[in-house]
């Protein structure tokens, strides 16, 4: 059984009773409780508190079947007690197999983040998982003589942001481990540890009043975007009711979402779908250099780029390597599931993904993403699902046409 453990206390000094102070219309703790209760991988959610006021606020605002509010000792809720102390106190009194520690001060956490965490935890050989954000900043250290030295880059070869991998920083949102390892090591993570990357804005935790203002602003922005997405989906549905599959002009006028990941099928999109063989029987394919330049432009804009294809041949892999693509997913029978996984792994909403497909095996993936596209000679069912149809057929610069459209070139 997987349980969530959210320790909250009433003795916060920086912001009195901050765990139940309203943020975006709900007590702070509500948002992490909601995320945990909506996570498919979590069976039960425990909030441990020493405060009757917090207990009352939870009862009034958090009507979730998975939720159980429990007490905690005064010692575990003291200013000097570690979070591990509270976890161990809980573990000694409750039965479970695995535990995810969730910090109530991370209200930007979502159920999808937690599901991705358990996906990583369930991978073979993994003992613990923690949430992180990627930081792309240049770090410096000071030596004993007082001189500064770069810690993570070469000053004579300063990388561009889109080419800089950066480094991972704990954002404190969640930690997953087993009860056995928790009791054995007395620590929230141990053994073989994996990280789950969350969006950059989740770097902030609420510890000071200034943090509160920043996070509430970020939450309001998310909520506003969510309402716009719902309205956009309704409008798109209406458009599709009254738009024929040939009415490409109207479809292309739909607002393009912010694209953070661009995925494409290979045969029929990057190639002309032809299968050519040399006299020696070697498989040959015809790619278009204009598409290659388009992929480079996407990477320069900081957009993840990849191929998701049903084939698993070396020639496709070599093309991916030549173009320095970020993602290569060969041999895919269920492309939608692959795209779902990629979204979880990279912390990107499907709404911010563009997918290019040309045939019926691409349909489910196209319907899943925010910006489905196809080529001029795509199957009619794919054209009906697409929001943009290239002017060129596959292998003749169609992908470049789509990229230019997305980038506004």
N, C-alpha and C positions, 0 to 999 in steps of 0.2 A: 504494500500500500504506500502510495506517495502522499505526503502531507506537506502543507505550507505552514510555516511558523512565522508569525509577525509579532515581535515583541514591542509593546508601546507602554510608556510610563507617563505618569502625570507630573513628574518633577522636572520638566525641561526648564532650563535657566534662561537661555537666549530668547526663546519665544514661549512664554507661559502657556501650558496646555496646547502646544502647537499641534499635537496629533489629532485634535478635534477642532482646531480653528478652521472656519470655512474657507475653502479655496474653490473657486468656480462653482459655488453654490452647495458644496458638500464638505463634510469634515475631511481633513487631510487624509486620515487613515482609510476612508471610504475607497479611494482610488486604487490603492494596492490590494485591498480586500476584493474589490470588483475584478481586477485583473486575475487574481488567484482563483476566484470562484468560477471564472469563465474559461480557465485553462483546462483543456480536456485531460491532460496528464495528471492533474491533481485530484485526489479523491476526497480530501477533507482539509479545511482551512481553520487553523487555530490562531486566535489573537489572544496573547497573554498580556494582561494588564493588572496594575495595582490600584487603578483609579476607578471609583464608582462613576465619576462624571464621564470618563471614556466609555465605560460599560454601557451607560445610559445612551450616549450618543450613537454607539454601534447598534443598540436595540432599535433606536428610532429611525436610523438611516440605512442600515444594511440588512435587507430582507433577502438573504441568500441561503438556500438549503444546506450548502456545504459548510457554512460558517458555524463555528463554536467558539464562544468567548470563555476564556479560562483565567484563573487567577495566577499570580506569581508572587514569590516571597519578597519581603521588603529588602532583603539582602541582594536579590537579583535585579531589583529596580533602583539600587543606589547609584550615586554618581560615579563610584569607583568600580562597579561590577562590569565585567566584560560581557559582550554579547554571547560568547561561548558559555559563560556561566549560566545564562538564561536558557540556552539551548540544551545544555546537559541536564539542568533541572527538569526541563520538559521531557527529555528522553528517558529519564529515570521513572517517569510516571505515566507515560503513554506508549502504546504499541504502534509501530509503523516500520516500514522497510527503508524508505528513503525520505529525506527531508530537504525542502528548499527554504532557506532563510530569506525572508523578504523584508526590506527596510521600508517602513512607512513613509520615510522622507524622500521616496522616489516615486512621486505620483504619475510620472510619464511612462512608467512600466505598463506593458500591455500583456494580454493573455498570449498573444502570438510570440512575444519575447520569451515567455515561460515555456511555451510548447517547443520552441527552438532549443531552449536549454535542456529539456528532457530528451529531445532527439539526440543531442550531443552526448548526454549522460548515458544513454542506452547503447551507444556505440561500443563495440568490443574493446576491452582493455581500459576503459575510462573509469576513474574512481571519483572524480569531482569536476564540477563545472562552475565557472563564475562569469558574471557579465562585465563587459568592458566597452569602452568607446575608443575609436582610433583618433589619435592626435597627430597632426602634421605640423609640428613646431620644431624649431631648431634649438637644441639644448646645449647649454654651456656649463662648464664646471671651473672652479678656481683652484689652482695648485697651491702648494705651501709657500710659494713666493708671491702669491697674490695675482698671478697672471691667469687670464681666461683661456680656456681651450674648448673647442666644439666637442660635444659628446656623441653626436649621432649623425654627423655629416662632414664632408670635406669642404672647407671654405673656398677652395680653388675649383670645386666642381659642385656648386650649389644646385641641387635638383629642383626641377619645377614641381609645383604642388601635385599635379596629376601623375607625376612619375615617382613621387616620394611615398614609400610604403608607410612611413611614420612609425608609431609605436602604440601599444595598447595601454590603457589606464583603467583601473577599476573604477566603475561608477557607483558601486555599492548597492545596486538594485537587487541582485539576488545571488545566492550561492547554493549549490546542490551537492549533497553527499549522502552516503548511506548511514543508517543508524550505527552499524557495526564500526565503520571507520570513524564516525564522530566520537563514539565512546572510547575507541582505542587510542586515537590521537589527541582527543579533546580539542579539536580544531575544526573550523567550518569547512576547510578544504584540505585534501591530502592526497598522496599517491600520484597517479597519472592525471594531471589536471588539463581540461580543455576550456577554452573561452568561447563565449557567444557575443558577437559584436552587436551593439545596439546603436541607434542613430546618435549622431554627434550631440544633439541638444540634450540627451539624457545624461550628459556629463555632470550636470548640476544636481546637488542634493540640497534639501532645505535644512540649513544649520543656523543661518543668520537671517535677520529681517530683509536684507538686500537680496538674498537667495529667493525669498518668497515672491518678491515682485517679479524677478526674472522668470521663475517657473510658472507663475500664474499667467504671465504674458504668453509663454510658450503653449500652455494648455489652451488658452483662449484662441490662439492661432490655429491649433489642431482642430478645435471644435468648429471654428468657422470654416476651415477647409473641408471638414467632414460634411457640414451642411451643404456646401457648394457641390461636393462630390455627389451627394444624394440628388440634389436638384439637377446636376449634369446627367446623371444616369436616367432620371425620369425624362429629361429633354431628349436624350439619345434614343430612348425607347419610342418616344413619340415620333422622332425623325424617321426611325426605321419602319414605323407603321406606314408612313406616307412617302417613303423613298424607295424607288426601285433599285435593283442591283446595278443598273447602269448609270445611276445618277451620282457619279463620282464627285462632281463639282460641289454638291451640297454637303456630302459627307466630309470632304476635305476642309470645309469651312468650320467644322467643330473645333473648339479650342483644344490645343495640344497641351496635355499635362506636362509637368516638369519631368523630363525623362532622365532617370538615373541609371537605367540598365537597358541595353539594346541587344536583343537576341534575334538570331535568324536561323532558319533552316538553311541547308547547304544546296542540295540538288534542286534545281528549278528556281532558286533565288539568287545564290551567288554563282551558280552555273546555269547553262541552258538546258539542263536535265539530260543532256546527251551522254552516252557512254561510249568512249572511244578506246580502241585497243591498238597497241603497236604491233608490228609483225611478230614480235616476241611474245605477244599476249599480255603485255603490261597495260593496266588500266590507266587511261588518260582522261583529264577533265579540262574544260575551258573556263577559266575565271576571267574577270574583267578588272583591269587595273584601276578604273574609275571607282569601283567599289572599294578597292584597297585604300585609295586616298580618302574616301568617305569614312572608313573605319578609323583611319589615323586622325581625322578631324574630330570624331566622337571622343577618342581617347584624350586628345588635347583639351577637350571641354570637360574632362573628368568623368566621363560616362563609361561605366563598365560595358564591355563588348564581348559577345560570345556566340558560338555556334551550338545549336541543339539539333541533332540530326539522328535519323534512324540508322544511318550507315556507320560502320566502324572500319574505315580503311585508312591506311597510312597517308595517302595523298591529301586527305582532309586535314589530318594532324599537321602535316608540313605547312599547309596554307595558314593554319592558325598560328603556328610558330613564326612564320615569316611576317605576318601582320601584327605580331605581338598582342594577340587577343588575350583577354583576361580569363575567359571561360571556354572550355571545350567539353561538351557532353555528347559522346558518340553512342550509337547502339540504343537509342531511346525508343521504346515502344509506346510509352505513355508520356508524351511531352509535357502535358499539363502538370503532372506530378513533379517532373524535373524542374519546371519553372517555379512551382510552389516552393520546392526545397531551396532553390537558388534565392528566392525572395527572403526566406527565413534566414539562410546563412549570411546574407549580406545586409539584413535589416532594412530591406527596401519593400515598400508597399507595391502590390500588383498594379495599382493606379499609375505608378511611376515607371512602368516597364513598357517598352515597345517590342513587339514580336512580328517578324516577317515570315509568312508561310505561303505555300502555293497550292496545297492539296488537302484532301479530307483528313489526313492524319495530323494536320496542324490545327484543325478547327477548335478543339477543346482548349488548347493553349492560347489561341487567338481570342477566344471568348473570355478567358481568365484575366488577361492583361488590360491595362488602361488604354493602350494605343495599338490596336491590331492593324497590321498593314499587309498588303500583298502586291504581287507583280501583275503586269498587264495581261499576261497569259495564265493567270491563276485560275483554279477551278471556280465555277460560278458560285458554289456554296461558300467558298472562302471569300469571294468578292462581297457577298451579302453580309459577311461578318466583319469585314474590314472597315476601318474609318478612313484609311487612305489607300488608294490604288495607284501604283507607280505608272508612269507614262510609257515605260519600257518593259519588255519581257525579261524574264530571268536570264542572268548571264550577260546582259547587254547594258549594264549600268543601272538596273532597276533599284538595287539597294542604295546606290549613290543618290538616286533621285529621291528616295524616301528619307535618307539622311539629310540631304539639302533642305527638304521640306521641314523636317523636325528642327534643324538648326536655323531655319529662316534665311538660308543662303540663296 
